[in-house]
């Protein structure tokens, strides 16, 4: 994901193992309404965790507070075509674009870009 300098107020990146292990025990992730479509359930949990981690990393320098997984609800706009998921969310009127790739074998790679209003 590339952007012109100054186009975004925050950037966050996260990389997780595609087999999430302990993450599967977190009921909030397993049953979240925003689990991405079209993926193996284990990979979907890792993708959701990774996207939200990337978003938190992008938001924290701007809002200076810890967030929970319930604070962001991802609206997916692409279903994993070519191994890339796309979505958006909003936090305090800040628009957040997220991308998640499952194209690297064994890994989920995510990026979040934040635009303040």
JOLINLIN-V359458 format. One record per helix or strand of 3 or more residues. SS is the DSSP state (H for helix, E for strand). FROM is the first residue (numbers start at 1). LEN is the number of residues. Records with the same first field share a line. If there is no record, write none. Layout:
# JOLINLIN-V359458
SS: FROM-LEN / FROM-LEN
This chain:
# JOLINLIN-V359458
E: 10-8 / 75-5 / 84-8 / 94-8 / 107-9
H: 21-5 / 27-4 / 41-23 / 69-3 / 81-3
